[in-house]
Amino acid sequence: GTGWINLWNLSEDIDGEAFCADPRVPALLDKFLAALRSRSGEALAQTISPRRGLVLRHDWWNDEVVIALNDAVELMRTTEPVAWGVQRGSGAPIVGSFRDRLLPELDALLDANSTEACNAIQSGETGYPAQWPEEYARLNYVSYFVPPPEPGPVFNWRGWAVGVEYVDGVPYVAVLIRYQGDL
């Protein structure tokens, strides 16, 4: 039969091994992280998907918050509150601007001695498995993991995963997901 599909649901299919070996990916992630460090929305916008924008998730189980490419320039400056989802267990809402809520946690990642893995989620002790969302199954990613400080609670680890989408053969950041230890 014939029909149509929304372009949003399509992405170039890149083999995992080819993705992990692509030298453009570490360069892209370096530029993306540098844009976060310098608080440059202009530099950030150059790294994110021109098709999808930037899809953010406070935790992998929460709903997506989509930042359109045109809005990325102001992402780190705006103080407009965003509903990021709910805390696991308590159901308390997670609300705040990207600048006030997610950026400080990204700073902790940027300042830490994190480990990196290609197409594998790294996690520490947790009562719930940390996983790459099923709806992104064909999207390659790099995960970052910050272990808990010692001495300290074993559940006090943090992580992020950065999903990369290819548009016309060029890699761009498309998804950013926060992970943490919890019971």
C-alpha positions, 0 to 999 in steps of 0.5 A: 500500500501507499501512505505517509510517515512523519519525518520526525519519526525517521532517522538515518540508520547508522550501524552501532560499530560505525557510529562508535568508530566515527571520529566526528562523534567525539568532536561533536560531543566536545563542541556540545559540552564546550557550548554548555560550559561556556553557556553559549546558546549560539554554539549549542544550536550549531551542535543540535539536530536541525531536524529534531532540535534537542529532546531533553529528559530529566530521567529516562522514564519521564516525558520528552521536553523538545527544544526547537532549534530556534529556541536553543540559542536562548535555552541557557538564558531563559528563566521560564519554568519547564515541567520536566516530569515527576520524581520517582517514588514521591511523584513530586513535580520537577519544575524549573528552567533548564538553566536552574534545573538541568544545567547545574547537574550538567556542570557536575558532570562536566567538572567530574572525572566521568567515564564514557561508553558508546551505546551502553548505559553506565550506572551504579547501585539503583533500585530501578534499572537505568536504560536507554528508552525503547523508543530510541532503540535505533538511535546511537548514543554515548553515555557519561557516568560519574560514580558516587563520591567515597565515602558516601551513599552508593546511590549517589551516582549520576549519568547522562546519555547523549543521543546522536542523529545523522542528518544528511550524513552529518552527526548532530546531538538530538537527545539528552537524558539524565540518570541518577541512582535511586531506590 
